[in-house]
């Protein structure tokens, strides 16, 4: 039987990826990264609940040094621009997905995992090059040389936009009440940052009332 590891941030994309691939690819481990982001506490808490819900082992990987070389508003004490048109530069973390996937690659190589699951998707690929199918293909080529196991990175949402992803979440009864998609470190989703705006817009497009209220309304 195959075994897989997933990058789990607690956000919409990683949670839906877990729900869709948990049984098909036998996901047994979820990795959450704490690199000093403003929402680290909330992301870790959300990921822990989600991993518990799906019966998957959960590990938190601390990368304190990454904050030191990240000079954007996702970690620094300055305002995160609001709206979907937020520049990727304002929330960029140096080589984040490349680093996370390589760490997962080490787990796969050392613990015999066949697949690494990531929530990369079509909508975010328009702004973030490390969410593109081309990036995933390059990482897979790298693992042919940097590992003995040669794990394959899978992005089950690579052709989906946020509306599609929320639709899949609702169809598959994903526990969206546990999701944490906000860049800010507030108690609830701020409803203004790029990630919040994308999620809220997609919920509304899918005629959702329940989760819109739970995640965004006081």
Phi, psi and omega per residue, in radians:
X1 nan 2.403 3.105
X2 -1.246 2.758 3.109
X3 -2.366 2.500 -3.052
X4 -2.370 2.731 3.044
X5 -2.119 2.532 -3.116
X6 -2.173 2.516 2.974
X7 -1.452 1.997 -3.039
X8 -2.078 1.841 3.125
X9 -1.574 -0.246 -3.039
X10 1.615 -0.099 3.132
X11 -1.454 3.026 -3.078
X12 -0.921 -0.879 -2.990
X13 -1.138 -0.770 -3.112
X14 -1.241 -0.602 3.137
X15 -1.178 -0.782 3.125
X16 -1.166 -0.655 3.075
X17 -1.056 -0.720 3.102
X18 -1.093 -0.799 -3.123
X19 -1.079 -0.709 -3.084
X20 -1.321 -0.501 -3.001
X21 -1.922 -0.116 -3.015
X22 -0.941 -0.881 -3.103
X23 -1.471 -0.751 -3.080
X24 -1.039 -0.702 -3.103
X25 -1.996 0.222 3.052
X26 0.878 1.122 3.110
X27 -1.274 2.112 -3.102
X28 -2.030 -0.197 -3.108
X29 -2.475 2.379 3.059
X30 -2.081 2.289 3.128
X31 -1.918 2.219 3.058
X32 -2.054 2.386 -3.039
X33 -1.915 2.277 3.060
X34 -1.899 1.809 -3.131
X35 -2.056 0.452 3.101
X36 1.470 0.255 3.109
X37 -1.159 2.658 -3.094
X38 -0.996 -0.617 -3.056
X39 -1.692 0.316 -3.057
X40 -0.981 -0.820 -3.107
X41 -1.034 -0.806 -3.110
X42 -1.202 -0.665 3.128
X43 -1.144 -0.727 -3.141
X44 -1.145 -0.762 3.121
X45 -1.082 -0.783 3.127
X46 -1.100 -0.793 -3.112
X47 -1.111 -0.669 3.117
X48 -1.089 -0.755 3.129
X49 -1.138 -0.742 -3.097
X50 -1.175 -0.771 3.110
X51 -1.077 -0.710 3.100
X52 -1.113 -0.709 3.137
X53 -1.052 -0.702 -3.099
X54 -1.664 0.051 3.082
X55 1.193 0.681 -3.110
X56 -1.991 2.405 3.073
X57 -1.074 2.474 -3.070
X58 -2.189 2.272 3.070
X59 -2.207 2.446 3.046
X60 -1.837 2.191 3.137
X61 -1.858 2.074 3.141
X62 -1.578 2.294 3.131
X63 -2.258 1.166 -3.045
X64 -1.016 -0.602 -3.076
X65 -1.186 -0.408 -3.100
X66 -1.165 -0.591 3.100
X67 -1.089 -0.605 -3.090
X68 -1.123 -0.466 -3.118
X69 -1.929 0.209 3.073
X70 -1.814 2.068 -3.019
X71 -2.065 0.681 3.127
X72 -2.112 3.017 -3.007
X73 -1.236 -0.146 3.124
X74 -1.231 -0.401 3.082
X75 -2.116 -0.491 -3.058
X76 -1.503 2.761 -3.092
X77 -1.410 1.183 3.032
X78 -2.545 2.751 -2.988
X79 -1.142 2.392 3.033
X80 -1.503 2.152 -3.137
X81 -0.980 2.566 -3.105
X82 -1.622 2.822 3.010
X83 1.586 2.877 -3.091
X84 -1.228 -0.438 -3.077
X85 -1.452 0.191 3.095
X86 -0.903 2.316 3.087
X87 -1.141 2.412 3.095
X88 -1.020 -0.496 -3.120
X89 -1.112 -0.491 -3.067
X90 -1.296 -0.310 3.132
X91 -2.257 0.354 -3.088
X92 -1.327 2.407 3.025
X93 -2.078 2.185 -3.025
X94 -0.913 2.026 3.042
X95 0.961 0.598 -3.024
X96 -1.015 -1.015 -3.091
X97 -1.162 -0.593 3.070
X98 -1.080 -0.773 3.133
X99 -1.143 -0.845 -3.106
X100 -1.053 -0.748 -3.133
X101 -1.179 -0.615 3.108
X102 -1.224 -0.602 3.045
X103 -1.147 -0.775 3.072
X104 -1.072 -0.609 3.088
X105 -1.088 -0.614 3.081
X106 -1.158 -0.738 3.074
X107 -1.076 -0.765 -3.126
X108 -1.089 -0.727 -3.116
X109 -1.215 -0.696 -3.084
X110 -1.434 -0.506 -3.041
X111 -2.007 0.167 3.005
X112 1.157 0.882 3.018
X113 -1.673 2.420 -3.095
X114 -1.497 -0.583 -3.054
X115 -2.293 2.645 2.994
X116 -2.119 2.153 -3.075
X117 -1.776 2.329 3.102
X118 -2.347 2.583 -3.077
X119 -1.552 0.473 3.103
X120 -1.006 2.472 -3.065
X121 -2.538 2.872 -3.043
X122 -1.091 -0.693 -3.057
X123 -1.159 -0.799 -3.129
X124 -1.329 -0.371 3.097
X125 -1.085 -0.435 3.138
X126 -1.163 -0.419 -3.122
X127 -1.989 -0.464 -3.051
X128 -2.102 1.913 -3.082
X129 -1.098 -0.377 3.120
X130 -1.478 0.273 2.994
X131 -1.974 0.105 -3.046
X132 -1.556 2.764 3.083
X133 -1.098 -0.584 3.125
X134 -1.107 -0.702 3.109
X135 -1.114 -0.781 3.135
X136 -1.056 -0.712 3.137
X137 -1.112 -0.702 3.129
X138 -1.143 -0.721 3.113
X139 -1.089 -0.731 3.119
X140 -1.095 -0.645 3.083
X141 -1.147 -0.684 3.119
X142 -1.052 -0.767 -3.087
X143 -1.128 -0.340 3.070
X144 -1.145 -0.415 -3.126
X145 -1.869 -0.544 -3.003
X146 -1.638 -0.095 3.107
X147 -2.326 2.789 3.005
X148 -1.580 -0.499 -3.121
X149 -1.312 -0.519 -3.078
X150 0.977 0.986 3.110
X151 -1.146 2.677 3.117
X152 -1.864 2.265 3.066
X153 -1.435 2.232 3.120
X154 -2.032 2.372 3.081
X155 -2.153 1.519 -3.019
X156 -1.129 -0.279 -3.105
X157 -1.840 0.241 -2.968
X158 -1.071 -0.416 3.128
X159 -1.841 0.223 -3.077
X160 -1.865 2.516 2.906
X161 -1.705 -3.124 -3.042
X162 -1.111 -0.617 3.097
X163 -1.068 -0.745 3.111
X164 -1.106 -0.718 -3.080
X165 -1.168 -0.765 3.095
X166 -1.120 -0.678 3.101
X167 -1.027 -0.786 3.103
X168 -1.103 -0.663 3.118
X169 -1.077 -0.770 -3.116
X170 -1.222 -0.707 3.123
X171 -1.094 -0.667 -3.052
X172 -1.702 0.233 3.081
X173 0.925 0.757 3.090
X174 -1.220 2.359 -3.092
X175 -1.311 1.357 -3.071
X176 -1.157 -0.242 3.085
X177 -1.128 -0.337 3.126
X178 -1.565 -0.211 -3.005
X179 -1.134 2.500 3.010
X180 -2.285 1.819 -3.093
X181 -1.997 0.135 -3.043
X182 -1.565 2.438 3.087
X183 -1.325 -0.365 -3.073
X184 -1.489 2.821 -3.136
X185 -1.709 0.555 -3.132
X186 -1.415 2.908 3.140
X187 -1.087 -0.783 3.124
X188 -1.994 2.956 3.067
X189 -1.037 2.364 -3.086
X190 -1.245 -0.490 3.132
X191 1.376 0.063 -3.041
X192 -2.140 -0.568 -3.102
X193 -1.194 2.944 -3.084
X194 -0.981 -0.808 -3.091
X195 -1.133 -0.754 3.090
X196 -1.085 -0.778 -3.100
X197 -1.059 -0.756 3.118
X198 -1.083 -0.803 -3.107
X199 -1.135 -0.833 -3.100
X200 -1.101 -0.733 3.119
X201 -1.071 -0.715 -3.121
X202 -1.226 -0.656 3.085
X203 -1.078 -0.800 -3.141
X204 -1.118 -0.695 3.134
X205 -1.100 -0.466 3.113
X206 -1.662 0.269 3.095
X207 1.011 0.547 3.113
X208 -1.465 2.376 3.056
X209 -1.978 -0.723 -3.048
X210 -0.977 -1.013 -3.037
X211 -1.348 -0.490 3.050
X212 -1.055 -0.734 3.134
X213 -1.215 -0.788 -3.107
X214 -1.083 -0.778 -3.004
X215 -1.493 -0.503 -2.964
X216 -2.117 -0.257 -3.078
X217 -1.867 2.415 3.127
X218 -1.324 nan nan
